[in-house]
């Protein structure tokens, strides 16, 4: 298999707080990896370091063998790593179609004059195709401000995809949506991404979602990796059950799986 992402000896401190401690992660092309951990465990810091929003104190990030450690977020996107956010980054007053069209225009006009025509026949066709792939075509002409949260999530992920990434990082894709929506949403997202042969990493607090969609799980605790391996194996680890999932070791519930 081909290694698509490698984090080598990543450390990051914010003052006296250690947010990442000796993080070593290797992700192979085509994997779907779930990232879990309670709030403050270090999972979001790890994703922010990988995507360039936070620079590590020490260590190195490689994308398909290329060092991207000191690149800015936009340069990392252009290198082939896309990301969605826990709170979708959208233009609320614009329509679904126009949000996607803006993203396509930015992706295609790299280094070209900004006054080039945005609405071309090919771009319009491309946008409609993406809306169909992510099952949001029925919302095409609707203002983002009026959309259900699940549709906003799908649009945000669709917009990240137009840059043609090799690796996609999803930050809590099911947060803020109902339990009835979570599996249909993930079916759409994972189905669309895997059909394109992409590698997927997703942060998630819902263990039902992790169990169903992740081939592998990385569990964070106190800025370090607590466990890394096949999903069933990691979720059965006593330390993960107690410190991440919130179960007592006797099998009783010591907390909620969604922290």
N, C-alpha and C positions, 0 to 999 in steps of 0.2 A: 504493500500500500504506500501511497505518497503522503508525506507529512505536509499538511496545509498550514498549521499554526503551531508554533513552539514558543513557550515562555520559559526563559532560563533564569533561575535564581532571582526572581523578582521580589524586591523589598520596597515598601513605601511607608513613610511615617508622616503624620501631620502633628508637628510638635512632639508631645510625649506619647501620642496615640500611634500605635503600630497597626496600620490598616492592611498591610500585606507583608507576610513573613516567609521568605524563602520559598516562593511559589514556583513550582516546576510543572508544566503541563505540555503534553504533546497531543495534538488532534490530527487524526488521519482524514484524508479526503473522503467525503461521502458519509461521515459519521453524523449522528444526531445526538448531541450531548446535552443533558440537563444539568444546570448549575443550581445547587440548593444551599440553604443556610438561613439561620435566623437573621433578623435585622441587625446590622452591624458586624456580621460575620466576615465580611471582606469580599463577597461575591461581586457587588457593584463596583468596588474599587478595582477589582481585577478586570472587569469588562471595560471600565473607563480607561485603564492603562492600555489595554489591548487596542482600543479605538482612538487613542491619542488625546483624550480629554484630560487625562492626568499622566504626568511623567513619573516613571519609577525613580526612587532614590538610587537604586542599583539594579542591574539586571538587563536583560535583552529580550525583545519580542521579534520573532521572525515570521513572516508571511510567505509561504512557499519558498523558503530559503533566503528571502531578502530581509535585511534588517530594517524594521519600520519604527524602532523604539523612539526616535526623536522626531518623527514626522508629525505634522499637524493633522487634525481629523480629516479635513478635506483631501489631503494627499493620501491618507490611508484608504479613504473611499475609492479614490482613483486607482489605488494599487490592487483593489479587489476585495475589500472587506466592508460590508454594509452593516447598518445597525438600525433597529427601531427603538423607540423609547417607551418607558412605562406610561408617560403622558404623551399622546400623539402630538407630533410637531406639525401642525396644519394651519392653513389660512382659513379661519372660521367663517369669514364673510364670503369666501369664494365657493364655487360649486365643487363637487367631487371631481368632475372631469377636469376643471381648470387647475385644481391642485395637482393632479397627476400630470397635466400638460406642462405646468411650470417645472416639475421635476424632470420630465423628459427633455424639455428645452435646455435646462442647465446641464444635464448629462451629455447632451449631444453637441452643445456649443462650447466645448472646452477650448479655451484659447482663441475663440473667434469673436468678432465684434458683437457687442450686446444688441445692436440695432437690427440684426438679422430677423427675418420674419419668423414668429413663433408658430403660428397656425399654418402648417403645411399639411397636404393630404396624407402624406406618409405618417406624420406624427399623430394625426387624428385617428388613423387606422390603428396605430400602435397602442394608443391610449385605450381605445375601445377593446382591443384584444386583452390588455392587462386587466381591465375591469371585469371582463368575462372570466379570466383565469382565477381571480380572487372573489368571484361570485358577488360583486357589488354593482353590476351594470344597471340594476333597477334604480340605483340611487344617483345615476350619472349626472343629472341636472339639478340635484338637490343641494342646498347650502349645507356646508359642513356643520354649521352651528345647530342644525336641526337633526343631526344624525344620532342614532343610538351609539353607545360606546363601542360595541363590538364592531360596527361598521367603520368607525374612526380608526380602530386598531388595524383592521384589514387594509384601509387606505394608507395608513402610515407605513405598513410593511410593503405594500405594493409600490409606494413611492421610493422606498429604499432599494427596491429590486431593479429599477430602470437603469442603474449604473452598470449592470452586468457583473455583479460580484461573484466570487468563488466561495466566499464564506459569509454567512449571515448571522448576526448576533441579535437576539430578540430579548428585550428587557421586560419580563413579566407580561407576556402576551395575553394572559387571561385575567389580569387584575382589573377590577372595576366592572366586570360583566357577570351576568347571572350564572348559576350552576347549570342551567339548561342550555346556555349558549356556549359553554367552554369547549365541549367536545366538537360540535359542529364547526366552531371557529378554528380549532386546531387541525381538524380534518382538512379544511380548506388550505390553511397556511402550510402545514407540513406536506400535504399532497402537492401543492404548487411548487414548493421549493425542491422537493425530492425529484419531482418530474424533470426538473432542470439539472439534476445531478449535483445540487449544492450541498455543502457542509453547513450544518445548523448547530448553533449553541443557543440555548435559551435559559434565562433565569426564571425560576418558577417556585412558588410556595405551595402550590396544590399538588400533593403527592399522587393523587389519582391521575392528573395530567402527566406528571413525570413518569409514572409507571407505564402509562399507555404509549407515550411517544418517544421516550429517550432510549437509545441503544446502550447508553453509558451515562453514569452520573458522577459528577465531581461535587463533593460536599465540603463546604467551608465552615470553619469555626474559629473565632478569635484571630482572624487574619491569616490562618493557615489552612492547608488542605487536610481535612480530617479523613477522607476516604475518596478513592478514585477507582472505578471499575464498572463491570456490568451492572445494569440497573437493579435487578433483583438482589444481587449480592450486596451492593452498597446499602440499599434500603433495609436489608436484614441485619446490618452491622449493629451490635448493641450500642456503640457510641453514637451512631447516627440516629438511631431510634430515640435515644435519650436526649441528645444535645441539639438535634435538628428537628426531628419530627415531633418530639415532645411527649414520648411515651415513657412510662416507668418500665424498668427492666422486667418487672413481673407480668407485663402485658397490659397493665391498667393504663388508663389515659391520664397523663399528667399535664396535658395541654392540648391545644388545637393544632392540627397539621398546617393550618394557615396562620403564620405568626405575623 
